[in-house]
Amino acid sequence: MDETCRDYYESAENTAISRRRALEELRRHQQDAPEDVAEFYADVGDCDIYQAQAVLRWLGY
């Protein structure tokens, strides 16, 4: 993992984000197909609020 990824992941520590923001992150990483979103919900949960690092972990950071 390069330095930029670590900094991005670390900067999300103790940060909560909305469902909308989580789905925006999935879109930014081209993980927004219906089956991807369903897998995301199955793995991370179908929540109103997410820990930002949990979303980034799911995306592979």
Secondary structure, 3 states (H helix, E strand, C coil): CCHHHHHHHHHCCCCEEEHHHHHHHHHHCCCCCHHHHHHHHHHHCCCCEEEHHHHHHHCCC
